[in-house]
């Protein structure tokens, strides 16, 4: 695959998030089962993570499995639950070569013991790397994330370790899964759908949103670069005015 050319004058977002959408429709176009699309979608995480690393992006968050995805057909869910193990086996050498650190955001209460061990092992084995942080959101839902953060803050108050007057936006952010990541700059959704689907709702408050029609398995380095070029055309005022009247 040819590498996309990067204009040296481009501002590269520090933190990009992508909703991995369109796997099933991509497979259907090829008269293949939905699981084939999910397989290719997982392989594309490696491709785009390495591309992002080469571009100088500091953090890439990908929406791999949502808290709502458990309602999908059992055979599809069973297939998706096998992907963490395959992810570890197939991609660990590539990520080591590119100094990529992997972390996971999401609930841990619904995953099998085997998958929890895999996620913990990947996290531990990559924790000291200094390159791109690949944040895989697995069994993730933003409402669940904020609910859990609220419970933890309430517990701190009940334990007299935190005063109500000390709770502010920064306090809440310290209890989110993404507390150690840069602020979210750009959120991308492939596949033609135009909604956030319970993904990084707090973090996306002032992120730029980019939607494209390409299905995730076909989303390329060129597509990522086009999103970044579009990002550079935005005027980010964060609720204020760039120039005083």
LUMKOL-32045 format. One record per residue: residue number from 1; chain; x, y, z of N, C-alpha, C, CB in turn. Coordinates in steps of 0.05 Angstrom, whole numbers, plus 5000, padded with zeros to 4 digits. Atoms other than C-alpha are relative to their C-alpha. Last residue first. Glycine has a CB too. Layout:
<nodes>
(node NUM "A" (X Y Z) (X Y Z) (X Y Z) (X Y Z))
...
</nodes>
This chain:
<nodes>
(node 245 "A" (5014 4982 5018) (4705 5849 5354) (5008 5029 5007) (4970 4996 5002))
(node 244 "A" (5018 4982 4987) (4758 5807 5389) (4987 5019 4980) (5014 5016 5022))
(node 243 "A" (4991 4972 5000) (4788 5753 5346) (4979 5018 5014) (5005 5011 4971))
(node 242 "A" (4971 5000 5008) (4784 5678 5356) (5011 5029 5001) (5004 4988 4973))
(node 241 "A" (4996 4986 5025) (4718 5682 5394) (5030 5001 4994) (4988 5028 5000))
(node 240 "A" (4993 4972 4999) (4700 5633 5449) (5002 5012 4972) (5027 5004 5015))
(node 239 "A" (5021 4984 4988) (4663 5567 5453) (5005 5030 5001) (4995 4990 5028))
(node 238 "A" (5007 5011 4974) (4724 5523 5442) (4980 5018 5014) (5025 4997 5017))
(node 237 "A" (5003 4977 4982) (4747 5568 5384) (4992 4991 5028) (4980 5020 4990))
(node 236 "A" (5006 5010 4974) (4774 5515 5336) (5000 5023 5020) (5019 4978 5009))
(node 235 "A" (4991 4979 4982) (4772 5541 5265) (4990 4992 5028) (4989 5028 4991))
(node 234 "A" (5019 4992 4979) (4768 5479 5221) (5012 5023 5016) (4993 4977 5018))
(node 233 "A" (5017 4978 5011) (4808 5473 5156) (4981 5011 5021) (4984 4989 4976))
(node 232 "A" (4984 4976 5002) (4864 5433 5191) (4984 5024 4989) (5024 4995 4983))
(node 231 "A" (4996 4990 4973) (4813 5380 5212) (5015 5027 4999) (5016 4980 5017))
(node 230 "A" (5025 4987 4994) (4796 5370 5138) (5001 5013 5028) (4976 4980 4999))
(node 229 "A" (5000 4975 5017) (4869 5356 5124) (4974 5015 5006) (5002 4992 4970))
(node 228 "A" (4981 4981 4988) (4869 5307 5183) (5001 5026 4984) (5028 4988 5003))
(node 227 "A" (5014 4991 4976) (4807 5271 5156) (5017 5021 5014) (4994 4977 5019))
(node 226 "A" (5021 4982 5008) (4840 5267 5088) (4985 5011 5023) (4981 4985 4981))
(node 225 "A" (4988 4975 5007) (4902 5237 5121) (4979 5021 4990) (5021 4996 4978))
(node 224 "A" (4992 4987 4975) (4861 5183 5154) (5012 5028 4994) (5020 4983 5015))
(node 223 "A" (5024 4989 4988) (4828 5167 5087) (5006 5014 5027) (4980 4977 5006))
(node 222 "A" (5009 4977 5015) (4896 5161 5055) (4975 5013 5011) (4996 4992 4970))
(node 221 "A" (4983 4978 4991) (4920 5115 5111) (4992 5026 4985) (5030 4993 4995))
(node 220 "A" (4971 5002 5005) (4861 5071 5092) (5015 5023 5012) (5006 4999 4970))
(node 219 "A" (4990 4974 4992) (4789 5056 5112) (5031 4999 5000) (4990 5008 5029))
(node 218 "A" (4987 4988 5024) (4769 4994 5072) (5013 5027 5007) (4980 5004 4978))
(node 217 "A" (4979 5018 5010) (4754 4951 5134) (5015 5012 4976) (4987 4974 4991))
(node 216 "A" (4975 5002 4985) (4720 5013 5165) (5020 4980 4988) (4994 4992 5028))
(node 215 "A" (5003 5020 4978) (4669 5025 5110) (5027 4996 5014) (4988 4974 4990))
(node 214 "A" (4984 5024 5003) (4682 5089 5070) (4995 4981 5024) (5030 5007 4999))
(node 213 "A" (5017 5023 5009) (4624 5138 5073) (5016 4974 4998) (4988 5006 4974))
(node 212 "A" (4995 5007 5028) (4659 5193 5113) (4985 4974 4994) (5031 4996 4995))
(node 211 "A" (5015 5023 5009) (4644 5231 5177) (5007 4994 4971) (4969 5004 5003))
(node 210 "A" (4996 5004 5029) (4690 5279 5214) (4986 4974 4992) (5030 4998 4993))
(node 209 "A" (5012 5024 5009) (4676 5310 5282) (5003 4997 4969) (4970 4999 5008))
(node 208 "A" (5010 4996 5027) (4722 5362 5314) (4989 4972 4991) (5021 5010 4980))
(node 207 "A" (4985 5013 5022) (4729 5352 5388) (4987 5007 4974) (5001 4969 5004))
(node 206 "A" (4990 4980 5019) (4698 5403 5435) (5019 4987 4979) (5014 5022 5015))
(node 205 "A" (5015 4975 4997) (4652 5359 5477) (5009 5022 4981) (5003 5010 5029))
(node 204 "A" (5005 4988 5026) (4683 5295 5448) (4986 5028 5001) (4983 4982 4983))
(node 203 "A" (4975 4992 5013) (4715 5274 5513) (4995 5015 4974) (5017 4975 4995))
(node 202 "A" (4987 4978 4984) (4649 5274 5551) (5024 5010 4985) (5009 4989 5028))
(node 201 "A" (5018 4976 5000) (4612 5235 5497) (5012 5023 5016) (4973 4992 5012))
(node 200 "A" (4983 4978 4991) (4670 5186 5484) (4984 5027 5001) (5024 5004 4982))
(node 199 "A" (4970 5002 5000) (4625 5139 5445) (5013 5026 5008) (5009 4992 4972))
(node 198 "A" (4991 5004 4972) (4551 5130 5460) (5030 4997 5002) (4986 4975 5012))
(node 197 "A" (5005 5027 4990) (4533 5120 5386) (5013 4995 5028) (5010 4980 4981))
(node 196 "A" (4977 5007 4983) (4566 5185 5362) (4996 4973 5013) (5003 5021 5021))
(node 195 "A" (5007 4999 4972) (4520 5197 5302) (5023 4990 5016) (4974 4983 5006))
(node 194 "A" (4993 4974 4989) (4525 5208 5227) (4988 5001 5029) (4989 5023 4983))
(node 193 "A" (5018 4994 4978) (4528 5139 5193) (5009 5027 5013) (5000 4977 5021))
(node 192 "A" (5022 4984 5009) (4564 5140 5126) (4980 5006 5022) (4986 4986 4979))
(node 191 "A" (5024 5016 5007) (4610 5081 5140) (4976 5016 4992) (4993 4983 5023))
(node 190 "A" (5004 5010 5027) (4669 5117 5174) (4972 4988 4997) (5021 4979 4993))
(node 189 "A" (5018 5022 5003) (4664 5157 5239) (4998 4992 4970) (4971 5006 5011))
(node 188 "A" (5006 5009 5027) (4722 5200 5258) (4980 4977 5001) (5026 4992 4985))
(node 187 "A" (5014 5025 4999) (4732 5239 5323) (4990 4993 4972) (4976 5001 5021))
(node 186 "A" (5015 5007 5025) (4785 5293 5324) (4987 4972 5004) (5019 5000 4976))
(node 185 "A" (5000 4979 5021) (4820 5331 5380) (4980 4994 4978) (5028 5004 4989))
(node 184 "A" (5009 5010 5026) (4809 5288 5443) (4998 5024 4980) (4973 4985 5002))
(node 183 "A" (5028 4992 5007) (4849 5317 5500) (4994 4990 4972) (4997 5031 5002))
(node 182 "A" (5003 4972 5007) (4914 5278 5512) (4970 5006 4995) (5017 5008 4975))
(node 181 "A" (4997 4994 5029) (4909 5210 5546) (4998 5030 4995) (4979 4985 4983))
(node 180 "A" (4972 4997 5006) (4921 5193 5619) (5006 5007 4971) (5015 4975 5008))
(node 179 "A" (4987 4979 4983) (4850 5205 5643) (5029 5005 4993) (4998 4992 5029))
(node 178 "A" (4981 4986 5017) (4820 5166 5584) (5017 5020 5016) (4986 5014 4978))
(node 177 "A" (4981 5019 5010) (4783 5114 5627) (5023 5015 4986) (4987 4981 4980))
(node 176 "A" (5008 5012 5025) (4748 5170 5665) (5023 4982 4990) (4995 5022 4978))
(node 175 "A" (5012 5026 4995) (4760 5183 5739) (4990 4987 4974) (4977 5004 5019))
(node 174 "A" (4981 5017 4987) (4810 5240 5730) (4989 4972 5006) (5010 5012 5025))
(node 173 "A" (4983 5011 5020) (4762 5273 5681) (5021 4981 5011) (5015 5022 4985))
(node 172 "A" (5014 5021 5015) (4711 5281 5736) (5018 4987 4979) (4975 5012 4986))
(node 171 "A" (5003 5023 4982) (4760 5319 5780) (4987 4977 4985) (4983 5008 5024))
(node 170 "A" (4974 5014 4998) (4781 5364 5722) (4998 4976 5018) (5021 5019 5010))
(node 169 "A" (4996 5015 5024) (4708 5382 5709) (5026 4984 5000) (5000 5019 4976))
(node 168 "A" (5002 4983 5024) (4697 5402 5781) (5005 4983 4975) (5019 5024 5002))
(node 167 "A" (5007 5014 5025) (4687 5367 5848) (4996 5021 4978) (4975 4983 5004))
(node 166 "A" (4975 5005 5015) (4725 5403 5904) (4994 4986 4973) (5019 4983 5017))
(node 165 "A" (4991 4975 5012) (4661 5434 5932) (5026 4997 4983) (5005 5022 5021))
(node 164 "A" (5018 4994 5022) (4634 5364 5945) (5010 5025 4985) (4971 5004 5009))
(node 163 "A" (5022 4982 4993) (4694 5349 5988) (4984 5006 4975) (5011 5025 5014))
(node 162 "A" (5005 4980 5020) (4738 5288 5974) (4976 5017 5010) (4995 4988 4972))
(node 161 "A" (4975 4996 5014) (4770 5236 6020) (4998 5022 4978) (5010 4974 4987))
(node 160 "A" (4988 4974 4991) (4713 5239 6070) (5028 5004 4988) (5002 5000 5030))
(node 159 "A" (4977 5007 4984) (4698 5165 6055) (5015 5025 5011) (5019 4983 4984))
(node 158 "A" (5010 5014 4976) (4628 5185 6032) (5023 4992 5018) (4985 4975 4991))
(node 157 "A" (5014 4980 4982) (4659 5237 5985) (4991 4986 5025) (4976 5012 4985))
(node 156 "A" (4979 4983 4988) (4708 5186 5956) (4988 5020 5019) (5017 5014 4978))
(node 155 "A" (4986 5016 4980) (4651 5137 5945) (5021 5016 5015) (5012 4975 4988))
(node 154 "A" (5018 5001 4977) (4612 5191 5908) (5012 4984 5023) (4973 4988 4992))
(node 153 "A" (4998 4973 4988) (4672 5203 5862) (4982 5000 5025) (4992 5022 4981))
(node 152 "A" (4974 4999 4986) (4676 5128 5848) (5003 5027 5014) (5023 4997 4979))
(node 151 "A" (5001 5018 4977) (4601 5124 5833) (5027 5002 5016) (4995 4971 4992))
(node 150 "A" (5018 4987 4980) (4604 5185 5786) (5000 4983 5026) (4972 5003 4990))
(node 149 "A" (4984 4978 4989) (4663 5154 5748) (4984 5014 5022) (5007 5021 4978))
(node 148 "A" (4980 5011 4982) (4624 5090 5740) (5017 5022 5013) (5018 4980 4985))
(node 147 "A" (5014 5011 4977) (4564 5128 5712) (5020 4988 5020) (4980 4978 4992))
(node 146 "A" (5006 4977 4983) (4609 5168 5666) (4986 4991 5025) (4982 5020 4984))
(node 145 "A" (4975 4988 4990) (4640 5104 5637) (4994 5023 5020) (5016 5011 4976))
(node 144 "A" (4990 5018 4979) (4572 5069 5632) (5026 5012 5012) (5006 4972 4988))
(node 143 "A" (5018 4997 4977) (4544 5129 5594) (5009 4982 5023) (4971 4993 4992))
(node 142 "A" (4994 4975 4986) (4605 5129 5549) (4982 5004 5024) (4998 5024 4981))
(node 141 "A" (5023 4982 5005) (4599 5056 5531) (5005 5025 5016) (4972 4986 5008))
(node 140 "A" (5000 4972 4992) (4657 5008 5524) (4973 5013 4994) (5023 5015 4986))
(node 139 "A" (5023 4999 4981) (4657 4933 5521) (4999 5027 5012) (5003 4977 5022))
(node 138 "A" (5011 5027 5003) (4725 4942 5486) (4980 4996 5023) (5022 4978 5001))
(node 137 "A" (5024 4998 4984) (4752 5012 5473) (4983 4975 4996) (4983 5026 4993))
(node 136 "A" (5021 5017 5012) (4822 4999 5447) (4976 5000 5019) (5010 4971 4995))
(node 135 "A" (5021 5004 4980) (4868 5057 5465) (4977 4984 4987) (4991 5027 5012))
(node 134 "A" (5024 5011 5013) (4930 5053 5421) (4980 4993 5022) (5007 4975 4982))
(node 133 "A" (5017 5015 4982) (4982 5099 5453) (4975 4991 4984) (4992 5017 5025))
(node 132 "A" (5029 4997 5001) (5033 5119 5400) (4986 4984 5022) (4989 4992 4973))
(node 131 "A" (5012 4991 5025) (5106 5115 5420) (4970 5005 5003) (5005 4981 4978))
(node 130 "A" (5001 4971 5001) (5140 5112 5488) (4987 5011 4975) (5028 5011 5002))
(node 129 "A" (4994 4989 5026) (5132 5040 5508) (4994 5029 4998) (4985 4984 4978))
(node 128 "A" (4977 4982 4999) (5135 5023 5582) (5007 5012 4972) (5023 4985 5011))
(node 127 "A" (5004 4976 4983) (5064 4995 5588) (5024 5020 4999) (4995 4992 5028))
(node 126 "A" (4995 4977 5017) (5069 4947 5528) (5001 5026 5016) (4978 5003 4979))
(node 125 "A" (4977 5004 5018) (5076 4880 5563) (5007 5025 4984) (4995 4977 4982))
(node 124 "A" (4975 5001 4984) (5030 4901 5621) (5025 4999 4981) (5000 4975 5018))
(node 123 "A" (4995 4974 4987) (4973 4924 5576) (5027 5000 5015) (4978 5006 5020))
(node 122 "A" (4993 4981 5020) (4978 4862 5532) (5007 5027 5012) (4977 5003 4979))
(node 121 "A" (4974 5007 5009) (4978 4817 5593) (5010 5019 4978) (5001 4971 4989))
(node 120 "A" (4981 4993 4980) (4919 4852 5625) (5029 4995 4991) (4995 4986 5027))
(node 119 "A" (4998 4971 4999) (4879 4847 5562) (5020 5010 5019) (4972 5012 5006))
(node 118 "A" (4987 4992 5025) (4895 4773 5554) (5003 5031 5000) (4983 4991 4975))
(node 117 "A" (4971 5006 4997) (4880 4758 5627) (5015 5010 4975) (5004 4970 5004))
(node 116 "A" (4988 4980 4981) (4813 4794 5621) (5030 4995 5003) (4986 4997 5028))
(node 115 "A" (4996 4975 5014) (4798 4753 5558) (5012 5022 5019) (4974 5010 4989))
(node 114 "A" (4980 5003 5020) (4810 4687 5594) (5006 5027 4986) (4992 4979 4979))
(node 113 "A" (4974 4999 4986) (4770 4708 5655) (5023 4998 4980) (5002 4976 5020))
(node 112 "A" (4992 5025 4989) (4711 4723 5609) (5027 5003 5014) (5002 4978 4978))
(node 111 "A" (4981 5015 5016) (4687 4794 5600) (5008 4974 5014) (5025 5017 4994))
(node 110 "A" (5014 5018 5018) (4624 4824 5630) (5018 4981 4983) (4983 5016 4981))
(node 109 "A" (5018 5018 4985) (4653 4857 5692) (4986 4980 4982) (4979 5016 5014))
(node 108 "A" (4986 5026 4997) (4714 4889 5658) (4982 4978 5012) (5025 5003 5017))
(node 107 "A" (5007 5016 4977) (4678 4950 5631) (5016 4974 5000) (4970 4994 5000))
(node 106 "A" (5026 5013 5000) (4714 4994 5581) (4995 4984 5025) (4998 4981 4976))
(node 105 "A" (5021 4985 4986) (4779 5024 5560) (4974 4986 4998) (4998 5029 4989))
(node 104 "A" (5028 5007 5005) (4839 4982 5540) (4982 5017 5018) (4995 4970 5005))
(node 103 "A" (5016 4999 4976) (4912 5003 5533) (4971 4994 4993) (5001 5028 5015))
(node 102 "A" (5028 5007 5003) (4965 4988 5481) (4986 5001 5027) (4997 4971 4988))
(node 101 "A" (5011 5008 4974) (5033 5022 5476) (4970 4995 4996) (5005 5022 5021))
(node 100 "A" (5028 4992 4994) (5063 5024 5406) (4991 4989 5027) (4981 4990 4978))
(node 99 "A" (5000 4989 4973) (5139 5022 5400) (4972 5010 5008) (5020 5024 5001))
(node 98 "A" (5007 4972 5003) (5134 5011 5324) (4997 5014 5027) (4974 5003 4984))
(node 97 "A" (4982 4987 5019) (5172 4945 5326) (4995 5030 4999) (4996 4987 4972))
(node 96 "A" (4974 4997 4987) (5135 4924 5389) (5020 5015 4982) (5011 4972 5007))
(node 95 "A" (5002 4977 4981) (5069 4939 5355) (5026 5004 5015) (4976 4994 5019))
(node 94 "A" (5003 4975 5015) (5087 4895 5296) (5000 5024 5019) (4975 5000 4982))
(node 93 "A" (4974 4994 5011) (5111 4839 5341) (5000 5026 4985) (5010 4978 4981))
(node 92 "A" (4981 4992 4979) (5048 4839 5383) (5027 5008 4989) (5003 4978 5020))
(node 91 "A" (4990 4972 5003) (5001 4840 5322) (5022 5008 5020) (4977 5018 5003))
(node 90 "A" (4993 4991 5026) (4983 4768 5307) (5014 5027 4999) (4975 5001 4983))
(node 89 "A" (4982 5018 5014) (4983 4733 5374) (5010 5013 4974) (4986 4974 4994))
(node 88 "A" (4975 5002 4986) (4953 4790 5415) (5020 4984 4984) (4996 4987 5028))
(node 87 "A" (4987 4974 5001) (4898 4807 5365) (5028 4998 5013) (4983 5021 5014))
(node 86 "A" (4989 4999 5027) (4880 4733 5359) (5016 5026 4997) (4978 4998 4979))
(node 85 "A" (4978 5020 5001) (4870 4729 5434) (5014 5001 4973) (4990 4973 5006))
(node 84 "A" (4977 4991 4984) (4830 4794 5435) (5024 4981 4999) (4991 5004 5029))
(node 83 "A" (4981 4982 5013) (4789 4770 5375) (5022 5011 5017) (4985 5024 4989))
(node 82 "A" (4975 5014 5006) (4756 4710 5406) (5022 5018 4989) (4994 4977 4980))
(node 81 "A" (4986 5005 4975) (4702 4752 5439) (5025 4984 4996) (4981 4985 5019))
(node 80 "A" (4986 4975 4991) (4682 4779 5371) (5016 4996 5026) (4980 5022 5004))
(node 79 "A" (4978 4995 5018) (4666 4709 5346) (5017 5024 5009) (4991 5004 4971))
(node 78 "A" (4980 5021 4994) (4623 4693 5406) (5025 5004 4983) (4988 4972 4996))
(node 77 "A" (4987 4991 4975) (4586 4760 5395) (5022 4980 5008) (4980 5002 5023))
(node 76 "A" (4983 4977 5006) (4573 4741 5323) (5014 5010 5025) (4982 5023 4988))
(node 75 "A" (4976 5010 5015) (4549 4671 5341) (5019 5023 4993) (4991 4986 4974))
(node 74 "A" (4981 5013 4983) (4504 4700 5395) (5025 4991 4985) (4987 4976 5014))
(node 73 "A" (5003 5029 5000) (4468 4749 5350) (5023 4986 5014) (4998 4989 4971))
(node 72 "A" (4997 5011 5026) (4477 4822 5372) (4997 4969 5001) (5026 5008 4987))
(node 71 "A" (5026 5007 5010) (4451 4846 5439) (5000 4988 4972) (4981 5024 5001))
(node 70 "A" (5007 5026 4989) (4521 4844 5469) (4973 4991 4990) (4999 5001 5031))
(node 69 "A" (4995 5021 5020) (4538 4901 5421) (4994 4972 5011) (5028 5001 4991))
(node 68 "A" (5025 5008 5013) (4504 4951 5468) (5004 4977 4980) (4989 5024 4985))
(node 67 "A" (5016 5013 4979) (4564 4957 5515) (4973 4991 4988) (4995 5020 5023))
(node 66 "A" (5015 4983 4982) (4605 4972 5453) (4984 4984 5021) (4982 5019 4984))
(node 65 "A" (5023 5015 4991) (4660 4933 5419) (4986 5016 5021) (5008 4971 5011))
(node 64 "A" (4999 5027 5011) (4719 4960 5378) (4975 4984 5007) (5024 4986 5010))
(node 63 "A" (5024 5011 4988) (4713 5036 5386) (4996 4972 4988) (4975 5018 4994))
(node 62 "A" (5017 5013 5020) (4784 5058 5370) (4977 4985 5015) (5016 4979 4983))
(node 61 "A" (5021 5015 4987) (4824 5110 5408) (4982 4987 4980) (4984 5017 5020))
(node 60 "A" (5022 5009 5019) (4889 5133 5376) (4981 4983 5016) (5012 4985 4976))
(node 59 "A" (5020 5019 4990) (4939 5173 5418) (4979 4994 4979) (4987 5010 5026))
(node 58 "A" (4992 5010 4974) (5003 5211 5403) (4982 4978 5011) (5002 5022 5020))
(node 57 "A" (5023 4999 4982) (4996 5222 5328) (5007 4987 5026) (4974 4987 4987))
(node 56 "A" (4994 4984 4976) (5064 5231 5296) (4977 5004 5019) (5011 5026 4993))
(node 55 "A" (5008 4973 5004) (5045 5210 5226) (5007 5018 5024) (4971 5002 4994))
(node 54 "A" (4981 4988 5019) (5084 5145 5231) (4994 5030 4996) (4999 4985 4974))
(node 53 "A" (4975 4998 4987) (5044 5126 5293) (5021 5015 4982) (5011 4973 5008))
(node 52 "A" (5003 4978 4981) (4979 5141 5258) (5026 5005 5015) (4978 4995 5020))
(node 51 "A" (5000 4975 5016) (5000 5096 5200) (4999 5024 5018) (4976 5000 4981))
(node 50 "A" (4973 4996 5009) (5019 5041 5249) (5002 5026 4983) (5010 4976 4983))
(node 49 "A" (4984 4993 4977) (4952 5047 5284) (5029 5006 4992) (5000 4977 5021))
(node 48 "A" (5004 4972 4994) (4916 5049 5217) (5016 5009 5025) (4970 5006 5005))
(node 47 "A" (4992 4982 5022) (4945 4984 5193) (4998 5029 5007) (4983 4994 4975))
(node 46 "A" (4971 5000 5002) (4939 4948 5260) (5010 5020 4978) (5011 4971 4994))
(node 45 "A" (4990 4985 4977) (4867 4969 5269) (5030 5001 4999) (4990 4986 5027))
(node 44 "A" (4997 4972 5008) (4855 4946 5197) (5008 5017 5024) (4975 5010 4988))
(node 43 "A" (4975 4998 5014) (4867 4873 5217) (5006 5030 4993) (5000 4983 4975))
(node 42 "A" (4978 5002 4979) (4811 4880 5268) (5027 5003 4987) (4998 4973 5014))
(node 41 "A" (5000 4975 4984) (4764 4906 5213) (5021 4999 5021) (4973 5003 5013))
(node 40 "A" (4985 4980 5015) (4784 4849 5167) (5001 5026 5015) (4987 5004 4973))
(node 39 "A" (4972 5009 5002) (4762 4799 5219) (5017 5020 4986) (5002 4973 4986))
(node 38 "A" (4988 4994 4974) (4698 4838 5234) (5030 4992 5000) (4985 4985 5023))
(node 37 "A" (4996 4971 4998) (4681 4838 5160) (5013 5007 5026) (4974 5014 4997))
(node 36 "A" (4978 4994 5018) (4691 4763 5155) (5007 5029 5001) (4993 4991 4971))
(node 35 "A" (4975 5006 4985) (4647 4755 5217) (5024 5005 4982) (5000 4971 5010))
(node 34 "A" (4992 4976 4985) (4591 4790 5179) (5026 4996 5015) (4978 5007 5020))
(node 33 "A" (5013 4996 4974) (4588 4732 5130) (5011 5024 5015) (5004 4975 5017))
(node 32 "A" (4986 5014 4979) (4612 4742 5058) (4985 5004 5026) (5029 5009 5002))
(node 31 "A" (5015 5025 4996) (4574 4762 4996) (5014 4982 5020) (4997 4986 4973))
(node 30 "A" (4983 5021 5012) (4626 4816 4981) (4988 4972 5003) (5028 5001 5014))
(node 29 "A" (4995 4992 5028) (4578 4874 4992) (5016 4978 4985) (5015 5026 4999))
(node 28 "A" (5024 5007 5016) (4555 4836 5054) (5004 5007 4971) (4976 5015 5012))
(node 27 "A" (5000 5029 5005) (4626 4838 5083) (4976 4993 4982) (4999 4984 5026))
(node 26 "A" (4977 5005 5018) (4630 4914 5077) (5001 4971 4992) (5027 5008 5014))
(node 25 "A" (5009 4992 5027) (4560 4919 5107) (5022 4996 4980) (4992 5030 5001))
(node 24 "A" (5020 5019 5011) (4582 4877 5167) (4991 5008 4972) (4976 5000 5018))
(node 23 "A" (4988 5027 5005) (4646 4916 5180) (4980 4981 4986) (5010 4988 5025))
(node 22 "A" (5003 5008 5028) (4613 4985 5171) (5012 4972 4994) (5012 5020 4982))
(node 21 "A" (5026 5006 5010) (4635 5021 5234) (5000 4990 4971) (4981 5024 5003))
(node 20 "A" (4995 5021 5020) (4699 5023 5274) (4974 4989 4989) (5017 4977 5012))
(node 19 "A" (5022 5020 4996) (4685 5089 5309) (5003 4980 4978) (4972 5013 5001))
(node 18 "A" (5014 5010 5023) (4752 5126 5307) (4979 4980 5009) (5020 4987 4980))
(node 17 "A" (5017 5023 4994) (4785 5171 5359) (4985 4991 4975) (4980 5006 5023))
(node 16 "A" (5021 5006 5019) (4844 5217 5346) (4984 4976 5009) (5011 4996 4971))
(node 15 "A" (5017 5023 4993) (4889 5247 5399) (4977 4998 4980) (4989 5003 5029))
(node 14 "A" (4986 5017 4980) (4949 5293 5386) (4984 4974 5005) (5004 5015 5026))
(node 13 "A" (5014 5002 4975) (4920 5322 5321) (5015 4981 5019) (4971 4989 4996))
(node 12 "A" (5008 5028 4995) (4973 5335 5269) (4986 4999 5026) (5025 4982 4999))
(node 11 "A" (5001 5004 4971) (4976 5408 5246) (4989 4971 5004) (4981 5021 5014))
(node 10 "A" (5024 5009 4988) (4995 5405 5172) (5003 4999 5031) (4992 4973 4990))
(node 9 "A" (5014 4978 4987) (5053 5447 5149) (4974 4992 5014) (4994 5022 4979))
(node 8 "A" (4987 4993 4975) (5097 5387 5134) (4987 5023 5015) (5029 5007 4995))
(node 7 "A" (4990 4973 5003) (5046 5363 5083) (5013 5008 5027) (4978 5020 4992))
(node 6 "A" (5008 4982 4979) (5040 5288 5092) (5013 5027 4996) (5007 4989 5028))
(node 5 "A" (4980 4979 4996) (5042 5242 5032) (4989 5020 5020) (5007 5014 4973))
(node 4 "A" (5010 4973 5006) (4999 5180 5039) (5021 5021 5006) (4974 5006 5017))
(node 3 "A" (5004 4983 4977) (5038 5115 5039) (4989 5027 4991) (5026 5004 5015))
(node 2 "A" (4985 4976 5001) (5027 5068 4981) (4994 5018 5024) (4994 5015 4974))
(node 1 "A" (5017 4976 5000) (5000 5000 5000) (5018 5025 5000) (4981 5000 5025))
</nodes>
